[in-house]
Amino acid sequence: MKAITVRQAGGPDVLQLGDTPTPRPAAGQVLVRVQAAGVNRPDVLLRQGKYAGSGDVAGSVPGLEIAGVVEACGPGAPRWQPGDAVCALLASGGYAEYAVVDARHCLPMPAGLSPVEAAALPETVFTVWHNVFQRGALQPGETLLVHGGSSGIGTTAIQLGRALGSRVAVTAGSDAKCAACRDLGADWAINYKTEDFEQVLKGEGVDVILDMVGGDYIAKNLRLLRDDGSLVFINATQGGAGAFDALAVMQRRLTITGSTLRPRSADFKAALAAAVEQYVWPLVAAGQLRPLIHQTFPLAEAAAAHQLLESSAHIGKIVLEVGK
């Protein structure tokens, strides 16, 4: 089969298209003929050799989310049959014509969505559902602040927050990105290059903050939180260190938490997949959540897709089309 492999840790040019053996599904796995694969920040970190626990990345195949058709099933995967259309979360291996997946990490491809759209769902939806609604415990009527509102994570969080009855504020890096966020339902869209989000929102207060920035945002985030609010980290592009008042955290009963998805156990991801199917898939079916696709690339142009992702010029998701 054709697959994109990492020649060695480095820039986008280390991604190369070549022939690799087609995997076979083991017990509890399914083999998926991949039609599309989402491109995500962890793919970049893996390529760079910077992802926690990635080790020697030479020969690895990036790709954490796919959509396609079940080709074969290993023993102990009774839910799926060859021909089923699915999308799935996987630890790696999505940039390929075929991928093996834990059968419990597959979800039915939502009716009415193309494979490209379906491939843009698993990584972002799993991340947002766990961090905003399970860890952050966002409730209807509360206010969510999302940093990086125009990213795949951000555009998903806006739609889920609005669909489940919350007000949503976002930060983004241009007026065009802010406009796109408002079009998706954001109540506030703050251009962080021209405005201070703390000053804009300090009169409002926020209940849950989804942060992928860290650094000097940390103290600002905590000052914005209402009593009993939660600050949830999923990345720290400006660094993990930041000063804050621990006494204020205690007095206001604030929660500081965060998570990474890829290293979690297969059982954890299976439980999360079940929760996503129960609570989020009906919203997709109702048209309340639809992934925003910025651009697609053929599999052979994975390097160009990574260049675009690293430029941060995109709004929404970047997806590789594999089946063409």
C-alpha positions as a printed Julia matrix, in Angstrom:
324×3 Matrix{Float64}:
   0.0     0.0    0.0
   1.0     3.64  -0.35
   1.73    5.53   2.85
   3.44    8.68   4.05
   6.38    7.9    6.31
   8.74   10.13   8.25
  12.27    9.77   6.89
  13.79   11.35  10.0
  12.79   14.02  12.49
  12.65   17.38  10.75
  10.63   19.75   8.59
   7.78   18.94   6.21
  10.23   17.74   3.57
  10.98   14.59   5.63
   7.49   13.28   4.79
   7.78   10.85   1.89
   5.3     8.75  -0.07
   6.31    5.13  -0.51
   5.23    1.52  -0.4
   4.75   -0.22   2.94
   3.17   -3.57   3.83
  -0.6    -3.52   4.21
  -1.37   -4.2    7.89
  -3.6    -7.04   9.04
  -6.18   -6.66  11.79
  -5.41   -8.49  15.03
  -7.98   -9.51  17.63
 -10.33   -6.64  18.38
  -9.17   -4.62  15.38
 -10.57   -3.71  11.99
  -8.74   -2.9    8.76
 -10.04    0.32   7.19
  -9.54    1.32   3.57
  -8.79    4.99   4.17
 -10.59    7.59   2.09
  -9.47   10.67   4.01
  -7.19   11.52   6.93
  -7.25   14.6    9.14
  -4.07   16.66   9.63
  -3.43   17.8   13.21
  -0.8    19.55  15.34
   0.3    16.3   17.0
   1.21   15.02  13.51
   3.62   17.94  13.21
   5.1    17.26  16.65
   5.51   13.58  15.77
   7.27   14.52  12.52
   9.57   16.85  14.46
  10.35   14.17  17.05
   8.88   16.39  19.78
   5.73   14.47  20.68
   5.92   13.01  24.18
   6.97    9.37  23.96
   7.44    9.45  20.18
  11.07    8.22  20.41
  12.79    7.5   17.09
  10.26    8.61  14.48
  12.07    7.27  11.39
   9.68    5.08   9.41
   6.59    6.09  11.38
   3.31    6.92   9.64
   1.52   10.03  11.03
  -2.22   10.41  11.19
  -4.57   10.32  14.18
  -7.98   10.34  12.5
  -9.41    8.74   9.39
 -12.61    8.02   7.53
 -13.12    5.1    5.21
 -14.64    1.69   4.68
 -14.07   -1.43   6.76
 -12.11   -3.9    4.63
 -11.66   -6.76   7.09
 -12.3    -7.56  10.75
 -10.14   -9.42  13.21
 -11.69  -11.79  15.74
 -13.52  -10.08  18.57
 -14.81   -7.13  16.54
 -18.47   -8.1   16.12
 -19.97   -4.65  15.65
 -18.41   -3.99  12.25
 -18.66   -5.76   8.91
 -16.72   -5.3    5.67
 -18.3    -2.44   3.76
 -19.27   -0.39   6.82
 -18.45    3.31   6.51
 -16.63    4.52   9.62
 -14.47    7.27  11.01
 -11.94    6.48  13.69
  -9.35    7.71  16.14
  -5.95    6.05  16.04
  -2.56    6.59  17.68
  -0.76    6.79  14.31
  -0.9     5.36  10.81
  -3.67    7.43   9.22
  -1.65    8.83   6.31
  -1.99    5.58   4.35
  -4.26    3.66   2.02
  -5.1     1.21   4.82
  -4.99    1.45   8.61
  -5.73   -0.94  11.45
  -7.87    0.47  14.24
  -9.13   -0.74  17.59
 -12.73   -1.59  16.69
 -13.96    0.26  19.79
 -12.42    3.49  18.5
 -14.52    3.48  15.32
 -17.77    5.35  14.94
 -20.3     5.12  12.11
 -19.67    7.73   9.46
 -22.47   10.27   9.96
 -25.1    10.29   7.23
 -24.83   13.3    4.97
 -21.13   13.89   5.61
 -18.45   13.23   3.03
 -15.41   11.13   3.98
 -13.38   14.35   4.09
 -15.78   15.88   6.61
 -16.0    12.68   8.65
 -12.2    12.41   8.82
 -12.09   15.87  10.39
 -14.22   14.82  13.36
 -12.56   12.23  15.64
  -9.46   14.01  16.98
 -11.19   17.34  17.52
 -14.5    15.98  18.84
 -12.84   13.54  21.24
 -10.54   16.3   22.49
 -13.27   18.9   22.94
 -15.8    16.54  24.51
 -13.34   15.24  27.09
 -11.71   18.54  27.98
 -14.62   20.99  27.81
 -17.55   18.83  28.9
 -16.0    16.04  30.99
 -13.0    17.75  32.62
 -14.3    21.33  32.42
 -17.92   20.31  33.15
 -19.37   23.13  31.03
 -23.09   23.51  31.71
 -25.92   25.09  29.7
 -26.11   28.82  30.33
 -22.41   29.09  31.2
 -19.71   30.87  29.21
 -16.84   29.1   27.45
 -13.66   30.86  26.3
 -11.63   29.11  23.61
  -8.16   30.26  22.63
  -7.36   29.43  19.02
 -10.99   29.74  18.0
 -10.37   29.34  14.27
  -8.46   26.06  14.63
 -10.02   22.66  14.13
 -10.39   22.35  17.91
 -11.74   25.87  18.18
 -14.35   25.61  15.43
 -15.55   22.34  16.97
 -15.72   23.84  20.47
 -17.73   26.82  19.24
 -20.35   24.61  17.62
 -20.6    22.14  20.5
 -20.78   24.9   23.1
 -23.56   26.67  21.24
 -25.46   23.45  20.49
 -25.48   22.55  24.19
 -26.69   25.94  25.38
 -23.56   27.89  26.3
 -22.24   31.26  25.28
 -18.86   31.11  23.57
 -16.0    33.6   23.4
 -12.89   32.99  21.31
  -9.55   34.53  20.52
  -8.09   34.39  17.02
  -5.24   36.04  15.13
  -6.98   38.05  12.41
 -10.21   39.86  11.66
 -11.05   37.24   9.02
 -10.62   34.44  11.54
 -12.76   36.3   14.05
 -15.48   36.75  11.43
 -15.42   33.02  10.68
 -15.81   32.26  14.39
 -18.78   34.6   14.69
 -20.35   32.92  11.65
 -20.12   29.6   13.54
 -21.92   31.1   16.53
 -19.28   32.7   18.73
 -20.74   35.5   20.86
 -17.37   37.24  21.17
 -14.46   36.93  18.75
 -11.38   38.81  19.92
  -8.41   39.51  17.67
  -5.57   38.93  20.14
  -3.17   40.93  17.95
  -5.18   44.13  18.39
  -7.15   43.59  21.63
  -6.5    42.25  25.13
  -8.97   39.44  25.71
  -8.88   39.99  29.46
  -9.95   43.59  29.1
 -12.73   42.69  26.66
 -14.19   39.95  28.87
 -13.43   41.11  32.41
 -16.92   42.49  32.86
 -18.5    39.24  31.7
 -16.67   36.46  33.52
 -16.03   33.0   32.13
 -16.88   29.55  33.52
 -14.62   27.28  31.45
 -11.5    28.16  29.44
  -9.97   25.84  26.85
  -6.37   26.95  26.46
  -3.72   25.82  24.01
  -1.42   28.82  24.59
  -0.19   28.88  28.2
   2.58   31.35  29.04
   1.32   34.8   29.97
  -2.26   33.73  29.2
  -2.32   31.65  32.39
  -2.66   34.51  34.87
  -5.16   36.33  32.63
  -7.25   33.19  32.28
  -7.44   32.65  36.03
  -8.42   36.27  36.67
 -11.28   35.94  34.15
 -12.76   32.79  35.66
 -15.87   33.03  37.76
 -15.88   31.29  41.14
 -15.77   27.49  40.72
 -14.55   27.94  37.13
 -12.17   25.64  35.27
  -9.05   26.29  33.2
  -8.3    23.33  30.92
  -5.01   23.01  29.02
  -4.62   20.98  25.84
  -1.34   22.58  24.73
   1.03   25.36  25.76
   2.49   26.95  22.64
   3.89   29.85  24.69
   5.32   27.51  27.33
   3.99   25.8   30.41
   5.34   28.21  33.01
   3.15   31.04  34.26
   2.7    32.94  37.51
  -0.64   32.99  39.32
  -2.05   33.63  42.78
  -2.55   30.27  44.52
  -4.57   31.94  47.29
  -7.07   33.19  44.72
  -7.36   29.68  43.3
  -8.24   28.39  46.77
 -10.54   31.22  47.75
 -12.47   31.07  44.45
 -12.37   27.25  44.21
 -10.87   27.28  40.74
  -9.89   24.11  38.92
  -6.71   23.93  36.82
  -6.52   20.78  34.72
  -5.62   19.49  31.29
  -4.92   16.39  29.26
  -3.32   14.82  26.22
  -5.26   12.24  24.23
  -2.75   10.16  22.28
  -1.02    8.47  25.27
  -4.27    7.47  26.99
  -5.19    3.8   27.24
  -7.24    1.96  24.64
  -9.95    1.39  27.25
 -10.14    5.12  28.01
 -10.48    5.97  24.31
 -13.15    3.29  23.92
 -15.2     4.83  26.74
 -14.71    8.28  25.23
 -15.81    7.03  21.81
 -18.99    5.64  23.37
 -19.7     8.98  25.06
 -19.1    10.87  21.81
 -21.47    8.57  19.94
 -24.13    9.01  22.62
 -23.94   12.76  23.08
 -22.27   14.3   20.02
 -23.32   12.14  17.08
 -26.99   13.19  17.48
 -25.86   16.82  17.17
 -24.02   15.95  13.95
 -27.13   14.2   12.64
 -29.21   17.29  13.5
 -26.83   19.57  11.61
 -25.68   21.38  14.76
 -22.07   20.33  14.27
 -20.35   20.19  10.91
 -16.59   20.33  10.47
 -15.25   23.42   8.74
 -12.84   22.27   6.01
 -10.23   24.81   4.98
  -8.42   22.81   2.3
  -7.77   19.28   1.13
  -4.58   17.8   -0.32
  -3.88   14.49  -2.03
  -1.96   12.02   0.11
   1.24   12.62  -1.87
   1.17   16.3   -0.85
   1.22   15.71   2.9
   4.27   17.97   3.19
   2.3    20.9    1.71
  -0.53   20.18   4.15
   1.94   20.36   7.05
   3.38   23.62   5.72
  -0.1    25.15   5.67
  -0.88   23.89   9.17
   2.34   25.34  10.56
   1.66   28.68   8.89
  -1.56   29.02  10.93
  -3.15   30.65   7.88
  -5.99   28.12   7.85
  -9.47   28.36   9.35
 -10.84   24.99  10.41
  -9.44   21.65   9.3
  -6.92   20.45   6.74
  -7.56   16.97   5.33
  -5.68   14.53   3.09
  -7.75   12.8    0.43
  -6.45    9.25   0.23
  -9.02    7.36  -1.78
  -8.65    9.34  -5.01
